[in-house]
Amino acid sequence: MNINHNNSNNNINYINNNNASMDKPRNNTKRKRIDLKRIRKYAAYYCQSPSARSPFHGAGTSSLHLTTIKQQANSNNKSGTTTKSRGKTYNEISSQYEAQGILSNQKVICNHPFLIKFQYTDEDIDGFQVINTMSNQANGENGDAEAKKPLSPNGPAAACKPKIQPKYDVHRDVMTHELVIKQTGYNARDKSIPYGLKTCWQNWSFWSMFAGIIPIVQWLPKYSLKRDLIGDIIAGFTVAIMHIPHGMAYGLLAGVSPGSGLYMAIFPTLVYMILGTSKHISIGTFAVASMMTLKVVQSYASDEQQLAEGGEGLITPLEVVTTLAFTTGILHLAMGFLRLGTLSSLLSDPLVNGFTTGAACHVVTSQLKDVFGVSVPRHKGAFKIIYTLIDLCKALPRTNVAALIFCLGIMVFMTICNEVVKPWLRKRCRFPLPAELIAVIGGTVISMLVDVQVKYNIKPVGDIPVGLPMPVLPRMDLVPHLFVDSIAISIVTYSIVMSLGLTFAKKHSYEVRPNQELFAMGIGNIVGGFFQCIPLACSLSRSLIQEQTGGASQLASLVSAGIILCTLFWAGPFFSFLPRCVLAGVIIVALKPMFMQAGELKKFSKQGKLELLTWISTFLCVVLIDIDIGLLIGVCISLLSLYIKGLKPYSCLLGYIPEASAVYVDMNHHRNAFEVPETKIFRYAGSLNFATSMYFRKALNKALGLDGDKARRASYMPLSQNGSATAGAAAANGGLNSLSQLNSSFRYLILDFSMLGHIDVAGCRTLSDVKNDLEKRGVCTYMATPTDRVYDCLVHSMVLGEGPFEIFPTLHDAVEYANACRLA
């Protein structure tokens, strides 16, 4: 292939004191990059003139130009003179170099004779250092700001374009894809099992496997005590302050004691510190996970009355919770072993948004009984939230006014702190205001001083055990009963952990491995199942605080776990006097961000009707039916919308632009595009498989102006016994007319597969049928620009009897080949 670059300005004119010619050998030494800021500084220092400094700041602002820096020593030595530019003005230096013939007929880009702008060349000149003067390097921060502005012909970004429009002209023979494959030495990927095992064994390393399973051995030796330790200590202390009220509140929300929520900040957190790959998420309790756990507890645990009476065959809420955590951990390990780390991508943003908003409604409903200080019966199954609200309305006459006032006061205090005090303090202090901890400690102190349990009949949270619990084996007989509920909890908690982990990883430029996250969560849940923990998740508020207060690694979790451990040993009995209505107020205020998510419904409606349907259906099913059933329905609708979108890929007919050869655009959107004579170019984007083959046929027939039934009738030509076509029958069904009309419209069909990502055997069979049908009408079918993966499938199908297919490496090759056949 011969390429002629039509650029008349592809030379450089330079001036050298020894009048050296341009036929010097190429300088193969590495080009030295020079900082333009330092050059400006030195030039302004030499010139010592305000008039010389101000224009100098414009140096290097023109982009995509090569600037040559003349070496002063070389120039002086060659000329035989010794020149000192320090203390001289620019006019003196300029006149000196003009006398030497250095600055004659040259365009100066700055007021210093050592900086001279030349046009592009690919040769290094002896005595010169060539650098690329990009605008963002020359202007520093100003260049970055200009780079963010939209491109405009007259704006600052116009300097990024070359002054002379580059052109190219390619002269070569039209090539088939098979010839390109032979010339490039292409080898198809070996998909055999022995080759895969061989490659796996060659790449296997015990240390890499060990470090992959236990990531702490990778980042802990590189940990910088000077840079990161202070930030981790501050972040750990701040997160621990938030862990105390969150753990106690969400432990009660899950249907167990507040101590189980505090244990979540120790055992699963330490396991994740060793095995997890995210540096900033805060492992522990989460409102949605606690609410889903409460649903399982209410379904399988014995009633309080039955537990009070005693007897055999009773199931305590703690046994249900620990077995649920153990089962969820087993599922996480199985998902990690099966490499299902991408499973969280099935939960779209509208699905997660609608699900969490609906779950927040369940959380608030479960806390209303503590807000009003009443007791309501427990409901199971569908529409339980409606039955609970009806019972609450019936119990309103029995409202404990003291508990209601106490709770409303806590909610008002929390709202003021979150909306007014925290934003004001955030601008002046690095530490966030621990409003939740202040509310919990204040409520406990008031409860102890006033004795609200005796005087006002306000229920406390109950006894919190001192120290750590002893490991207890979960009840294995409950595992089959909890398996289905564990599936929903494992998917939801993993999606929450991965979404937050990927957010922080993108912000701080590190990697989060999905399958390793499943392994870490699985081990964490299994260990937590032995120590009275609920299924783990992560909190958005705590994770943001850990990142904003300087947390750089999971060592912040170690600091947080140590503080929680001290709390359990010395402050556990103190929090046993905390009223339940205080924790109810803390939970309700903390759910405000989840309810604010409903404001994104407008955004989803603009994205598409399917996104809007997914959000509304998931939210209504979660609220009205149940959490797990609503999640299942939402996943099904999300997958259905994904299938609908993938079932109708993008397709169009392409045309050419007379002013630009070899450029083909969609004729539906580009009105100045013209159709190639007697040639149809059909572009298909997406996948061509058994599910989309029918749509491919319909889209192709519609683009070509053919109806499927009419085309089949046109192809049917009844034959007489001697083999000749029955003219009467052909005229009766219009086949001859349709055939002649088809042949007069186009003779060549080119299928542009540059955007085809995947094709299977059914898709190849569809292409073979299309090719055979069009051949009966005198139309030749070509294929252009397939990827290597698609080409391998096409070759494999031809071995199996499909085709044969004529394939070209580029679309223009196929067009030129069709034109040559048309003119032959």
Buried (B, 14 or more C-beta within 10 A) or exposed (E): EEEEEEBEEEEBEBBBBEEBEEEEEEBEEEEEEBEBEEBBEEBBEBBBBEEBBEBBEBBBBBBBBBBBBBBBEBBBEBBEEEEEBEEBBBEEBBEBBEEBEBBEEBEBBBBBBBBBBBBBBEEBBEBBBBBEBBBBBBBEEEBEEBBEEEEEEEEBBEBBEEEEEEEEEEEEEBBBBBEBBEEEEEEEEEEEEEEEEEEEEEEEEEEEEEBBEBBBEEBBEEBEEEEBBEBBBBBBBBBBBBBBBBBBBBBBBBBBBBBBBBBBBBBBBBBBBBBBBBBBBBBBBBBBBBBBBBBBBBBBBBEEEEBEEEEEEEBBBBBBBBBBBBBBBBBBBEBBEEEBBEBBEEBBBBBBBBBBBBBBBBBBBBBBBBBBBBEBEBBEEEEBBEBBEEBBEEBEEEBBEBBBEBBEBBBEBBBEBBEEEEEEBEEEEEEBBBBBBBBBBBBBEBBBEBEBBEEBEBBBBBEBBEEBBEEEEBBEEBBEBBBEBBBBBBBBBBBBBBBBBBBBBEEEEBEBBBBBBBBBBBBBBBBBBBBBBBBBBBBBBBBBBBBBBBBBBBBBBBBBBBBBBEBBEEBBEBBBBBBBBBBBBBBBBBBEEBBEBBEBBEBBBEEEEBBBBBBBBBBBBBBBBBBBBBBBBBBEBBBEBBEEEBEEBEBBBBBBBEEEEEEBBBBEEEEEBEBBEBBBBBBBBBBBBEBBBEBBBBBBBEBBEBBEEBBEEBBEBEEEEEEEEEEEBBEEBEBBEBBEEBEEEBBBBBBBBBBBEBBBBBBBBBBBEBBEBBEEBEBBBBBBBBBEBBBBBBBEBBEEEBBEBBBBBBBBBBBBBBBEBBEE
